[in-house]
Each structure stands twice: as C-alpha cells, then as structure tokens.
Amino acid sequence: PARPTAPFFPTMASALCAEIKANALRGDSDTYDLAGFSPAWLTELVDQCLGQRLPAKDYVACKFVIGGGKKTRSKYDPDMLMHLTIALRAHGLEEDRGASACEMCQGMYKYQHDTDKDLKYLHVFPKLDLVKEDANGSGADGTGTHGTDQSPEFQCVSCTFEEFQELVTMNVPSFSQKRALLKRLKVMVSALEMLEKLLTEQKSLTEQEQAMYNSMVDVGDKVEYLNKELEKMIGKGRLTKGEQKQMVEDLTGKMEEIDLMCATAEAEGKQKKKDALVSKKKEVEAKMADIASKKPIVYTMAHEKELNDLRTEITQLAKLENSGKLLKGDELTKLAKKPRLEERLAALEGEDKGWFEDECRDVLFTPSMAQPVAKKKPVGGSKPAGGGWLVTAAKKSGSGKSVEAQKATASNPFAALGDE
C-alpha cells in the first residue's frame, strides 16, 4: 500500500505519541511498528515524545520495528535506523547495546536484528519521571539504589583496587554480569567527569556531590580491569549460548552501522575513510566467526534436582489442600509437611547468586531454568556467587575451570563494539 502523505502526519504522530505516553503511565513496555514513516515523521515522533521526559509508573522500553527481510523491507525507509538515531542523539539520547528498562538506562537506545523473525528493531529507553505509587512516595522521584552505599556500582567505585577485584570474583562470575557491571561503572565515570568539570570551572559542589567525588577510587583502572576480564572470557569461549547470541547481534548491529557510514563516506568522496571502515568491518566479521565457532558453556543451578522435587511436591500438596474433600490421616500427615517444604524452597531460591542475576537470567540459563527467584538479601551481604551456580563446558569446550582461573588472551574483541 502507498505511504500516507504529509498532511496526515499529525494524526499518525499524535496517535502514536499518545499510545506511548499512555503505556508509560501504566508502566507497560510495548512494540510499535514504524512501517510507512518518513524521516520527517520520525523527527516529529522524537520531538513530541521520545525526546521528552515522560511521566511513568515504572521504567519502560519502546521497541520499534524499523525493517526486516525481503517480505517486509519495502514497508520501511531503508535509512530509517540512521534517521531515527540522528533524531534521538539530537535530544541527548545515547546508544548502549547493554541497555534495558531500568533507572540507569534512561535516555538510551540499542539496535537489534532478530534473525529468527527476520526483523530489525530499535529499542528506546526514554527519560522518565516516575509517578507516586503509594502514600509514602515509593518510587515517586525515580531514585532507586543507584548511587547509594548499597548499590553494586557504589561499592565498586569506593573500594580499593584489590577489594574491587574480590568483589568482581565474588559477585559477577559470568560474562553478562561483568558486562552489566561495566555499563554501570561507565555511568559512574561520566558522573566523575561531570564533577571534575564543575571543579575545574571553580563551581561549588553540593554536599552529596562532594561526598560522591571524595569516595571514588581508581575508577578508570577498574573499568580497564573489567574490560580485560571480558576479553579473557571471549578469548577462552566462556560464554553461554544466550551470551554468544547477544554478542553476535551486537556485532551485527555494528556492521550495519559501518555499512551506513561507508555509504556516507562514498557519497562524500572520502575513499580513505571508506577503506578504513571496510577494514574495520572485516575485523568485526572475524570476531563474530570466532565467537560463533566456540562451544558455549552451560551454567546449572546448585540444588537443581532438589528445587524441582520441592516444587513438584508442594504443587501436589496444594492440590490436595484445595481439593475440598475430607482428608484421611495419612493425607493430613503429608499436608503438615507443606510449611517446612515451602521454607526450604524459599531458602534455596533466595540464595544470592551474585549481582544482576535477574537482569541477565535470560542469557545465562536455559529456558527451563530461567524462572524468577525470591527476593535476595541486600547486596552488601553477598556471598561468593560460585556457591549458587555450577558451570560446565559444552562438549569439546575444554575443562570446567572457573572463570577467574582463565588466562588472558592477546586480542581485544571489544574494540569493535566501542563503548557499552
């Protein structure tokens, strides 16, 4: 079908903006199809909605369909990704391939090519003002644990370098958890740079800003260390299948961005720049092939069999309890065990597996294991995450040594990804 003409734009834009804002107020993330949108329409969409601070019940993600394979590509402007990201950057939004719907990722976006569905997406995480949920104002100002003395990132920036290494070993054993921590540390680096700029301009800091500035120790060295740990894991093939897929998707997005930059360089007659981009694309392709060639590791949960047995038994006892029939003596005896079984299940599920486990669960575990667990105790009381997981290599992937025991490799697979 023919694309709508310009006079109809206000209706389309207003309707989509209203839908996004209404979903944000409910705390709902949703998918929006941008088929037929022109560059001007995309700019207006960002100006009217995505570039503004939106009132919201919770942190949300806007997932936009911006392209696809042969069957759908004709519906979308071939340069939609470029037009939309330019508009977003103009309003201060930044790209972060590890972004998710959380406090720290407000004002970020990331590209995704879903090869299974053959669709291309741009995930946008708008800046939000959280509305009050109760009389106490819980969640009203959008502030969570970020920047408090209980948050993982604050613990990491305020400790010594040696203590930081211990925290990494104890609390972020997997690739995706380390990556999640790196993303947060980079936010802290940005905060530190902002504070240093204020001091350079001889501007006074608030009491809270001064306390944060005084607490930061060797932040740059810690970011460098974490990057090297991630490089080691990629070089040794210490990624799960989900983590491998995520990395390949990120690198695929990087290659498509390079293609766009190549086309721009060619149009501007900048042959040297184009040659450099082509060379960079080959490096990215090689890294993708290297990641895909390695057998993934598999994390299994400690006490997995006991957990499954407990869930099965509790489910059966719940059915018995709610059956409405007159129970016999042996049935009452079985039912009397239910509170004790529930306590044991809660204890096993509540074991601390490290930082960001819930955030990374989908790429860490197989679908059958990726079930939500009980709320964990405060971060400050974390015990070594290795006590909650077991790691085994997939067939032919080498020994089952811990992540921390792996030695460094020469190449830097993250050079092609850029900043998180």
Sequence and secondary structure as in RCSB ss.txt:
>XXXX:A:sequence
PARPTAPFFPTMASALCAEIKANALRGDSDTYDLAGFSPAWLTELVDQCLGQRLPAKDYVACKFVIGGGKKTRSK
YDPDMLMHLTIALRAHGLEEDRGASACEMCQGMYKYQHDTDKDLKYLHVFPKLDLVKEDANGSGADGTGTHGTDQ
SPEFQCVSCTFEEFQELVTMNVPSFSQKRALLKRLKVMVSALEMLEKLLTEQKSLTEQEQAMYNSMVDVGDKVEY
LNKELEKMIGKGRLTKGEQKQMVEDLTGKMEEIDLMCATAEAEGKQKKKDALVSKKKEVEAKMADIASKKPIVYT
MAHEKELNDLRTEITQLAKLENSGKLLKGDELTKLAKKPRLEERLAALEGEDKGWFEDECRDVLFTPSMAQPVAK
KKPVGGSKPAGGGWLVTAAKKSGSGKSVEAQKATASNPFAALGDE
>XXXX:A:secstr
     GGGHHHHHHHHHHHHHHHHHHT  EEEE TT  HHHHHHHIIIIITS EEESS   EEEEEEESTTTGGG
S TTHHHHHHHHHHHTT EE TT  SSGGGTTEEEEEEETTTTEEEEEEE  EEE   STT TTTTS  STTSTT
SHHHHHHHS HHHHHHHHHHH  SHHHHHHHHHHHHHHHHHHHHHHHHHHTT    HHHHHHHHH  SHHHHHHH
HHHHHHHHHHTT  BHHHHHHHHHHHHHHHHHHHHHHHHHHHTT HHHHHHHHHHHHHHHHHHHHHHHS  EEEE
ETTHHHHHHHHHHHHHHHHHHTS S   HHHHHHHHTHHHHHHHHHHHHTS   TTHHHHHHHHS TTT      
   GGG   GGGTEEEEE TTS     GGG    S  GGGGT   
